Every structure is written in C-alpha cells, then in structure tokens.
Amino acid sequence: MNEFKQKTIEEEYDLIKKSNFGDILNYLKPLIEKAVKRTGFDNYKKNKIIGEIIKDIPLAIKKFKENPKNKEKKIKFSLYFTWYISERVNAENKKKGLWEKIRAIFR
C-alpha cells in the first residue's frame, strides 16, 4: 500500500479538471486503502468496499464540479471525497450490525 501524498488545492483542481480517471484513481487509491484498512473488516469485505468506492469517483467528480461553492470555499477534492468513503464504510457497518441482530434472534 502506498502512502497518500496530498496535493495542493491547485494541483487537485487541475487533476479533476483534466478528468483522467487513471490519474485520479492513482491519486485517491492510497487514501481509500488507508481508510478501509482501519475498518477491521476481513479482506473480502475490504476489497468489496474499495471496489465500490472506486466506482463512486466519477460521480464524486461530477458533483464536486457542479457545486461552485466548493471552489469559493477552497474545499479540496480529497477532503470532499472522504465523505464518499465514509458513506460506504458506514453502510457496510450497518449491514454487519443488522446481520448480527438477525443471528442473535435465531440463537
């Protein structure tokens, strides 16, 4: 796993302006992996969540570009994208909690 090397706000804006998915993925993947690594899920779940988060990148870019307030407030795309990461992780945690409750009922 590579270390996430945060870019400046200008570098991030240039990166998403070009919209080269490969470059954006290479930039964000260490951030995604670092966040998911801390979840405590097994490797299968981690890889599943990472795949789902990667699929969210184009939508996140689109939504980020559509909101002019992001640029006005100087919000970095990487910070904005952490919301997408947390949503996926939280959704998986909720599923895990639900399955544990269902199992407890049938014990």
Summary of the structure (lengths in Angstrom):
residues: 107
radius of gyration: 16.1
end to end distance: 39.6
largest distance: 55.6
contacts: 262
relative contact order: 0.14
helix: 79%
strand: 0%
